[in-house]
Amino acid sequence: MPKFIDYHAKMPQLPPQVVQQIVGDIKAGKADKFGVKPLNAIIGSGGEGWCLAEAPNADAVCRSHEAKGIALSKGEVKEVQTLV
C-alpha cells in the first residue's frame, strides 16, 4: 500500500474526542472507511503538523481528514517511501 505524508501549516484546535480518536486509530493500525491507515502524527513546536498514513491515493487521505473536520488540499499530500 502506498504511503503518504501531509502537511498542515497550522493545526486546527480539535475537540479532545477527535484527538483521542486519531490516537486510537494510530494505535489500532486499522484503515478507516476511506482505506486510510494512519501510521503517525507529528506536531511541531510552532503548531504545524504532519500525518503519515498508508492509503490507496492522495484523495483518500484528503477525504479521511475532512471526515475528522481537518481541511486538507491534495497539494498538501505527498506520496513517500519509508526506509523501514
N, CA, C and O atoms as a Tinker XYZ file with bonds, in Angstrom:
   336  protein
     1  N      0.859000   -1.183000    0.000000    73     2
     2  CA     0.000000    0.000000    0.000000    64     1     3
     3  C      0.898000    1.235000    0.000000    63     2     4     5
     4  O      1.861000    1.287000    0.764000    81     3
     5  N      0.606000    2.232000   -0.838000    73     3     6
     6  CA     1.395000    3.463000   -0.864000    64     5     7
     7  C      1.304000    4.214000    0.469000    63     6     8     9
     8  O      0.310000    4.116000    1.189000    81     7
     9  N      2.360000    4.959000    0.774000    73     7    10
    10  CA     2.393000    5.787000    1.983000    64     9    11
    11  C      2.369000    7.254000    1.570000    63    10    12    13
    12  O      2.918000    7.642000    0.539000    81    11
    13  N      1.713000    8.057000    2.411000    73    11    14
    14  CA     1.583000    9.478000    2.145000    64    13    15
    15  C      1.879000   10.267000    3.408000    63    14    16    17
    16  O      1.570000    9.836000    4.519000    81    15
    17  N      2.491000   11.448000    3.213000    73    15    18
    18  CA     2.663000   12.386000    4.317000    64    17    19
    19  C      1.943000   13.663000    3.913000    63    18    20    21
    20  O      2.009000   14.093000    2.762000    81    19
    21  N      1.265000   14.252000    4.862000    73    19    22
    22  CA     0.599000   15.519000    4.571000    64    21    23
    23  C      1.053000   16.562000    5.578000    63    22    24    25
    24  O      1.522000   16.243000    6.671000    81    23
    25  N      0.901000   17.814000    5.177000    73    23    26
    26  CA     1.412000   18.937000    5.961000    64    25    27
    27  C      0.279000   19.899000    6.289000    63    26    28    29
    28  O     -0.555000   20.221000    5.443000    81    27
    29  N      0.273000   20.344000    7.530000    73    27    30
    30  CA    -0.668000   21.363000    7.993000    64    29    31
    31  C      0.160000   22.520000    8.536000    63    30    32    33
    32  O      0.850000   22.373000    9.544000    81    31
    33  N      0.094000   23.668000    7.873000    73    31    34
    34  CA     0.867000   24.836000    8.315000    64    33    35
    35  C      0.473000   25.254000    9.728000    63    34    36    37
    36  O      1.317000   25.698000   10.506000    81    35
    37  N     -0.791000   25.114000   10.053000    73    35    38
    38  CA    -1.279000   25.418000   11.398000    64    37    39
    39  C     -2.387000   24.421000   11.719000    63    38    40    41
    40  O     -3.458000   24.447000   11.111000    81    39
    41  N     -2.119000   23.552000   12.672000    73    39    42
    42  CA    -3.123000   22.564000   13.048000    64    41    43
    43  C     -4.316000   23.264000   13.701000    63    42    44    45
    44  O     -4.139000   24.142000   14.545000    81    43
    45  N     -5.531000   22.873000   13.307000    73    43    46
    46  CA    -6.714000   23.474000   13.947000    64    45    47
    47  C     -6.876000   22.959000   15.372000    63    46    48    49
    48  O     -6.377000   21.890000   15.721000    81    47
    49  N     -7.585000   23.741000   16.191000    73    47    50
    50  CA    -7.931000   23.274000   17.531000    64    49    51
    51  C     -8.956000   22.162000   17.355000    63    50    52    53
    52  O    -10.049000   22.391000   16.837000    81    51
    53  N     -8.608000   20.984000   17.778000    73    51    54
    54  CA    -9.508000   19.842000   17.639000    64    53    55
    55  C    -10.128000   19.511000   18.993000    63    54    56    57
    56  O     -9.468000   19.614000   20.026000    81    55
    57  N    -11.406000   19.110000   18.981000    73    55    58
    58  CA   -12.017000   18.674000   20.241000    64    57    59
    59  C    -11.255000   17.469000   20.798000    63    58    60    61
    60  O    -10.737000   16.662000   20.025000    81    59
    61  N    -11.181000   17.336000   22.114000    73    59    62
    62  CA   -10.444000   16.223000   22.723000    64    61    63
    63  C    -10.867000   14.857000   22.195000    63    62    64    65
    64  O    -10.024000   13.973000   22.043000    81    63
    65  N    -12.156000   14.665000   21.913000    73    63    66
    66  CA   -12.602000   13.360000   21.431000    64    65    67
    67  C    -12.055000   13.057000   20.039000    63    66    68    69
    68  O    -11.828000   11.892000   19.714000    81    67
    69  N    -11.841000   14.075000   19.214000    73    67    70
    70  CA   -11.257000   13.849000   17.890000    64    69    71
    71  C     -9.784000   13.471000   18.043000    63    70    72    73
    72  O     -9.303000   12.568000   17.358000    81    71
    73  N     -9.071000   14.148000   18.931000    73    71    74
    74  CA    -7.663000   13.814000   19.183000    64    73    75
    75  C     -7.567000   12.380000   19.703000    63    74    76    77
    76  O     -6.704000   11.622000   19.261000    81    75
    77  N     -8.440000   12.002000   20.635000    73    75    78
    78  CA    -8.442000   10.638000   21.162000    64    77    79
    79  C     -8.738000    9.626000   20.062000    63    78    80    81
    80  O     -8.153000    8.544000   20.041000    81    79
    81  N     -9.646000    9.972000   19.146000    73    79    82
    82  CA    -9.967000    9.079000   18.031000    64    81    83
    83  C     -8.746000    8.887000   17.141000    63    82    84    85
    84  O     -8.452000    7.766000   16.724000    81    83
    85  N     -8.037000    9.967000   16.848000    73    83    86
    86  CA    -6.850000    9.893000   15.999000    64    85    87
    87  C     -5.784000    9.013000   16.652000    63    86    88    89
    88  O     -5.209000    8.144000   15.996000    81    87
    89  N     -5.523000    9.234000   17.931000    73    87    90
    90  CA    -4.537000    8.422000   18.655000    64    89    91
    91  C     -4.965000    6.958000   18.669000    63    90    92    93
    92  O     -4.148000    6.065000   18.449000    81    91
    93  N     -6.238000    6.718000   18.925000    73    91    94
    94  CA    -6.749000    5.349000   18.938000    64    93    95
    95  C     -6.627000    4.673000   17.583000    63    94    96    97
    96  O     -6.295000    3.490000   17.500000    81    95
    97  N     -6.898000    5.430000   16.512000    73    95    98
    98  CA    -6.776000    4.886000   15.158000    64    97    99
    99  C     -5.330000    4.519000   14.834000    63    98   100   101
   100  O     -5.071000    3.488000   14.213000    81    99
   101  N     -4.391000    5.360000   15.256000    73    99   102
   102  CA    -2.973000    5.072000   15.014000    64   101   103
   103  C     -2.574000    3.800000   15.765000    63   102   104   105
   104  O     -1.932000    2.915000   15.199000    81   103
   105  N     -2.952000    3.716000   17.028000    73   103   106
   106  CA    -2.591000    2.549000   17.843000    64   105   107
   107  C     -3.246000    1.268000   17.337000    63   106   108   109
   108  O     -2.637000    0.200000   17.394000    81   107
   109  N     -4.478000    1.363000   16.845000    73   107   110
   110  CA    -5.200000    0.185000   16.374000    64   109   111
   111  C     -4.643000   -0.340000   15.053000    63   110   112   113
   112  O     -4.748000   -1.532000   14.762000    81   111
   113  N     -4.052000    0.545000   14.259000    73   111   114
   114  CA    -3.479000    0.127000   12.983000    64   113   115
   115  C     -4.509000   -0.350000   11.972000    63   114   116   117
   116  O     -4.206000   -1.179000   11.114000    81   115
   117  N     -5.726000    0.173000   12.071000    73   115   118
   118  CA    -6.792000   -0.223000   11.165000    64   117   119
   119  C     -7.118000    0.909000   10.207000    63   118   120   121
   120  O     -7.054000    2.087000   10.560000    81   119
   121  N     -7.468000    0.527000    8.989000    73   119   122
   122  CA    -7.853000    1.512000    7.988000    64   121   123
   123  C     -9.280000    1.994000    8.248000    63   122   124   125
   124  O    -10.116000    1.248000    8.757000    81   123
   125  N     -9.545000    3.249000    7.891000    73   123   126
   126  CA   -10.890000    3.800000    8.030000    64   125   127
   127  C    -11.719000    3.486000    6.785000    63   126   128   129
   128  O    -11.279000    2.728000    5.921000    81   127
   129  N    -12.909000    4.063000    6.692000    73   127   130
   130  CA   -13.804000    3.759000    5.580000    64   129   131
   131  C    -13.287000    4.251000    4.232000    63   130   132   133
   132  O    -13.826000    3.881000    3.189000    81   131
   133  N    -12.245000    5.086000    4.246000    73   131   134
   134  CA   -11.635000    5.576000    3.016000    64   133   135
   135  C    -10.423000    4.735000    2.614000    63   134   136   137
   136  O     -9.795000    4.993000    1.587000    81   135
   137  N    -10.098000    3.726000    3.432000    73   135   138
   138  CA    -8.938000    2.880000    3.173000    64   137   139
   139  C     -7.641000    3.478000    3.686000    63   138   140   141
   140  O     -6.559000    3.020000    3.322000    81   139
   141  N     -7.741000    4.499000    4.533000    73   139   142
   142  CA    -6.563000    5.195000    5.074000    64   141   143
   143  C     -6.210000    4.592000    6.434000    63   142   144   145
   144  O     -7.035000    4.566000    7.348000    81   143
   145  N     -4.980000    4.114000    6.552000    73   143   146
   146  CA    -4.468000    3.559000    7.812000    64   145   147
   147  C     -3.441000    4.536000    8.356000    63   146   148   149
   148  O     -2.333000    4.611000    7.825000    81   147
   149  N     -3.778000    5.296000    9.412000    73   147   150
   150  CA    -2.824000    6.248000    9.972000    64   149   151
   151  C     -1.661000    5.526000   10.637000    63   150   152   153
   152  O     -1.853000    4.549000   11.361000    81   151
   153  N     -0.459000    6.016000   10.385000    73   151   154
   154  CA     0.745000    5.423000   10.964000    64   153   155
   155  C      1.340000    6.279000   12.071000    63   154   156   157
   156  O      1.866000    5.753000   13.052000    81   155
   157  N      1.256000    7.612000   11.916000    73   155   158
   158  CA     1.793000    8.510000   12.937000    64   157   159
   159  C      1.331000    9.924000   12.643000    63   158   160   161
   160  O      0.957000   10.248000   11.516000    81   159
   161  N      1.360000   10.757000   13.661000    73   159   162
   162  CA     1.072000   12.186000   13.532000    64   161   163
   163  C      2.124000   12.935000   14.339000    63   162   164   165
   164  O      2.472000   12.532000   15.449000    81   163
   165  N      2.622000   14.017000   13.776000    73   163   166
   166  CA     3.688000   14.788000   14.412000    64   165   167
   167  C      3.237000   16.244000   14.497000    63   166   168   169
   168  O      2.775000   16.819000   13.512000    81   167
   169  N      3.375000   16.831000   15.680000    73   167   170
   170  CA     3.021000   18.229000   15.884000    64   169   171
   171  C      4.296000   18.997000   16.203000    63   170   172   173
   172  O      5.027000   18.643000   17.128000    81   171
   173  N      4.562000   20.058000   15.430000    73   171   174
   174  CA     5.744000   20.885000   15.653000    64   173   175
   175  C      5.518000   21.911000   16.750000    63   174   176   177
   176  O      4.379000   22.195000   17.121000    81   175
   177  N      6.595000   22.460000   17.261000    73   175   178
   178  CA     6.507000   23.441000   18.346000    64   177   179
   179  C      5.824000   24.727000   17.904000    63   178   180   181
   180  O      5.352000   25.496000   18.741000    81   179
   181  N      5.766000   24.968000   16.599000    73   179   182
   182  CA     5.101000   26.167000   16.083000    64   181   183
   183  C      3.649000   25.933000   15.718000    63   182   184   185
   184  O      3.007000   26.814000   15.147000    81   183
   185  N      3.115000   24.751000   16.039000    73   183   186
   186  CA     1.718000   24.453000   15.762000    64   185   187
   187  C      1.462000   23.793000   14.417000    63   186   188   189
   188  O      0.318000   23.491000   14.079000    81   187
   189  N      2.527000   23.568000   13.644000    73   187   190
   190  CA     2.364000   22.876000   12.369000    64   189   191
   191  C      2.247000   21.377000   12.618000    63   190   192   193
   192  O      2.593000   20.891000   13.695000    81   191
   193  N      1.751000   20.638000   11.603000    73   191   194
   194  CA     1.581000   19.207000   11.797000    64   193   195
   195  C      1.822000   18.410000   10.531000    63   194   196   197
   196  O      1.690000   18.917000    9.417000    81   195
   197  N      2.177000   17.150000   10.727000    73   195   198
   198  CA     2.388000   16.202000    9.640000    64   197   199
   199  C      1.696000   14.906000   10.019000    63   198   200   201
   200  O      1.697000   14.510000   11.185000    81   199
   201  N      1.109000   14.252000    9.036000    73   199   202
   202  CA     0.479000   12.953000    9.260000    64   201   203
   203  C      1.051000   11.960000    8.256000    63   202   204   205
   204  O      1.170000   12.266000    7.069000    81   203
   205  N      1.399000   10.790000    8.727000    73   203   206
   206  CA     1.910000    9.724000    7.871000    64   205   207
   207  C      0.861000    8.619000    7.851000    63   206   208   209
   208  O      0.378000    8.192000    8.900000    81   207
   209  N      0.509000    8.159000    6.650000    73   207   210
   210  CA    -0.529000    7.140000    6.530000    64   209   211
   211  C     -0.299000    6.266000    5.308000    63   210   212   213
   212  O      0.360000    6.666000    4.348000    81   211
   213  N     -0.857000    5.068000    5.366000    73   211   214
   214  CA    -0.968000    4.231000    4.184000    64   213   215
   215  C     -2.355000    4.493000    3.616000    63   214   216   217
   216  O     -3.333000    4.560000    4.360000    81   215
   217  N     -2.438000    4.640000    2.305000    73   215   218
   218  CA    -3.728000    4.939000    1.686000    64   217   219
   219  C     -3.710000    4.544000    0.220000    63   218   220   221
   220  O     -2.644000    4.440000   -0.388000    81   219
   221  N     -4.888000    4.325000   -0.348000    73   219   222
   222  CA    -4.929000    3.977000   -1.766000    64   221   223
   223  C     -4.440000    5.111000   -2.666000    63   222   224   225
   224  O     -3.849000    4.869000   -3.718000    81   223
   225  N     -4.696000    6.369000   -2.234000    73   223   226
   226  CA    -4.283000    7.529000   -3.028000    64   225   227
   227  C     -4.423000    8.802000   -2.187000    63   226   228   229
   228  O     -4.943000    8.768000   -1.072000    81   227
   229  N     -3.953000    9.919000   -2.737000    73   227   230
   230  CA    -3.991000   11.197000   -2.024000    64   229   231
   231  C     -5.415000   11.671000   -1.775000    63   230   232   233
   232  O     -5.685000   12.292000   -0.747000    81   231
   233  N     -6.328000   11.391000   -2.696000    73   231   234
   234  CA    -7.725000   11.796000   -2.498000    64   233   235
   235  C     -8.313000   11.140000   -1.252000    63   234   236   237
   236  O     -9.055000   11.780000   -0.507000    81   235
   237  N     -7.989000    9.879000   -1.024000    73   235   238
   238  CA    -8.487000    9.182000    0.160000    64   237   239
   239  C     -7.959000    9.842000    1.432000    63   238   240   241
   240  O     -8.685000    9.953000    2.420000    81   239
   241  N     -6.706000   10.278000    1.412000    73   239   242
   242  CA    -6.125000   10.973000    2.574000    64   241   243
   243  C     -6.910000   12.255000    2.847000    63   242   244   245
   244  O     -7.225000   12.553000    3.999000    81   243
   245  N     -7.225000   13.010000    1.803000    73   243   246
   246  CA    -7.987000   14.252000    1.966000    64   245   247
   247  C     -9.382000   13.966000    2.528000    63   246   248   249
   248  O     -9.829000   14.653000    3.447000    81   247
   249  N    -10.063000   12.974000    1.993000    73   247   250
   250  CA   -11.411000   12.638000    2.470000    64   249   251
   251  C    -11.386000   12.182000    3.930000    63   250   252   253
   252  O    -12.275000   12.528000    4.708000    81   251
   253  N    -10.372000   11.409000    4.292000    73   251   254
   254  CA   -10.237000   10.946000    5.673000    64   253   255
   255  C    -10.063000   12.124000    6.625000    63   254   256   257
   256  O    -10.689000   12.169000    7.684000    81   255
   257  N     -9.214000   13.073000    6.250000    73   255   258
   258  CA    -9.017000   14.265000    7.082000    64   257   259
   259  C    -10.311000   15.074000    7.193000    63   258   260   261
   260  O    -10.698000   15.487000    8.286000    81   259
   261  N    -10.970000   15.293000    6.070000    73   259   262
   262  CA   -12.196000   16.097000    6.067000    64   261   263
   263  C    -13.265000   15.478000    6.965000    63   262   264   265
   264  O    -14.030000   16.202000    7.600000    81   263
   265  N    -13.325000   14.148000    7.023000    73   263   266
   266  CA   -14.291000   13.470000    7.887000    64   265   267
   267  C    -14.028000   13.760000    9.360000    63   266   268   269
   268  O    -14.931000   13.643000   10.189000    81   267
   269  N    -12.791000   14.137000    9.689000    73   267   270
   270  CA   -12.432000   14.479000   11.076000    64   269   271
   271  C    -12.488000   15.987000   11.314000    63   270   272   273
   272  O    -12.142000   16.457000   12.397000    81   271
   273  N    -12.927000   16.753000   10.297000    73   271   274
   274  CA   -13.031000   18.200000   10.433000    64   273   275
   275  C    -11.723000   18.927000   10.193000    63   274   276   277
   276  O    -11.552000   20.060000   10.643000    81   275
   277  N    -10.792000   18.287000    9.485000    73   275   278
   278  CA    -9.491000   18.884000    9.212000    64   277   279
   279  C     -9.382000   19.118000    7.707000    63   278   280   281
   280  O     -9.280000   18.169000    6.930000    81   279
   281  N     -9.404000   20.374000    7.308000    73   279   282
   282  CA    -9.301000   20.708000    5.887000    64   281   283
   283  C     -7.915000   20.331000    5.371000    63   282   284   285
   284  O     -6.907000   20.566000    6.038000    81   283
   285  N     -7.880000   19.745000    4.179000    73   283   286
   286  CA    -6.615000   19.329000    3.582000    64   285   287
   287  C     -6.782000   19.309000    2.069000    63   286   288   289
   288  O     -7.684000   18.654000    1.548000    81   287
   289  N     -5.909000   20.032000    1.362000    73   287   290
   290  CA    -5.974000   20.017000   -0.098000    64   289   291
   291  C     -5.020000   18.955000   -0.634000    63   290   292   293
   292  O     -4.050000   18.587000    0.028000    81   291
   293  N     -5.306000   18.471000   -1.830000    73   291   294
   294  CA    -4.488000   17.423000   -2.438000    64   293   295
   295  C     -3.035000   17.881000   -2.589000    63   294   296   297
   296  O     -2.126000   17.051000   -2.558000    81   295
   297  N     -2.802000   19.183000   -2.750000    73   295   298
   298  CA    -1.444000   19.711000   -2.880000    64   297   299
   299  C     -0.619000   19.605000   -1.610000    63   298   300   301
   300  O      0.605000   19.738000   -1.650000    81   299
   301  N     -1.279000   19.368000   -0.481000    73   299   302
   302  CA    -0.582000   19.237000    0.799000    64   301   303
   303  C     -0.251000   17.783000    1.137000    63   302   304   305
   304  O      0.248000   17.489000    2.223000    81   303
   305  N     -0.534000   16.879000    0.199000    73   303   306
   306  CA    -0.318000   15.439000    0.404000    64   305   307
   307  C      0.717000   14.960000   -0.586000    63   306   308   309
   308  O      0.580000   15.195000   -1.787000    81   307
   309  N      1.758000   14.288000   -0.104000    73   307   310
   310  CA     2.835000   13.771000   -0.964000    64   309   311
   311  C      3.028000   12.284000   -0.719000    63   310   312   313
   312  O      3.054000   11.832000    0.426000    81   311
   313  N      3.162000   11.531000   -1.795000    73   311   314
   314  CA     3.474000   10.119000   -1.651000    64   313   315
   315  C      4.949000   10.000000   -1.262000    63   314   316   317
   316  O      5.801000   10.693000   -1.818000    81   315
   317  N      5.241000    9.122000   -0.310000    73   315   318
   318  CA     6.610000    8.951000    0.199000    64   317   319
   319  C      6.943000    7.465000    0.310000    63   318   320   321
   320  O      6.060000    6.608000    0.257000    81   319
   321  N      8.216000    7.184000    0.464000    73   319   322
   322  CA     8.682000    5.853000    0.784000    64   321   323
   323  C      9.452000    5.933000    2.083000    63   322   324   325
   324  O     10.299000    6.808000    2.260000    81   323
   325  N      9.157000    5.015000    2.993000    73   323   326
   326  CA     9.886000    4.989000    4.250000    64   325   327
   327  C     11.062000    4.009000    4.128000    63   326   328   329
   328  O     11.042000    3.106000    3.291000    81   327
   329  N     12.068000    4.196000    4.958000    73   327   330
   330  CA    13.238000    3.316000    4.933000    64   329   331
   331  C     13.000000    2.026000    5.705000    63   330   332   333
   332  O     13.636000    1.007000    5.435000    81   331
   333  N     12.091000    2.073000    6.654000    73   331   334
   334  CA    11.801000    0.896000    7.467000    64   333   335
   335  C     10.346000    0.519000    7.309000    63   334   336
   336  O      9.890000   -0.452000    7.914000    81   335
